[in-house]
């Protein structure tokens, strides 16, 4: 497994994100394990490449490069409580177009510190940009999991996890 920091200037890794609408999404759902302070997906997907923001691992499958899961350490005590408005979204896929070696974990340069927002009324958590953007495309890639892409860049992940004590 190769772990690499991407700094956009000197990185050998290059990627962009594309979206496609589809009725078929990943057959899993986000959960949050409060005692572990972490997100997970059940059932877990088979991912071969991970992009990392904060301590969240964003997993993509090798067979089709689809975004399949988001997991990792994310203490709820640091979430910013805020009323959130879900972006308008379609079901589908977020596709990673890349030259990244299989088995790699790459920290996304320029995105090392996404704020995490939480709406206690709805149960939605947003990592990244929570404000609506008419130039962005939001895709529900799994049940209660939405990725937002603008200009081929991933700008937010929205999750409505089942909370597990």
Buried (B, 14 or more C-beta within 10 A) or exposed (E): EEEBEBEEEEEEBEBEBEBEEEEEBBEBBBBBBEEEBBBBBEEEBEBBBBBBBBEBBBBBBEEEBBBBBBBBEBEEEEBEEEEBEBBEBBBBBBBBEBEBBEEBBBBBBEBEEBBBBBBEEEBBBBBBBBEEEEEBBBBBBBBBBBBBBBEEBBBBBBBBBEEEE
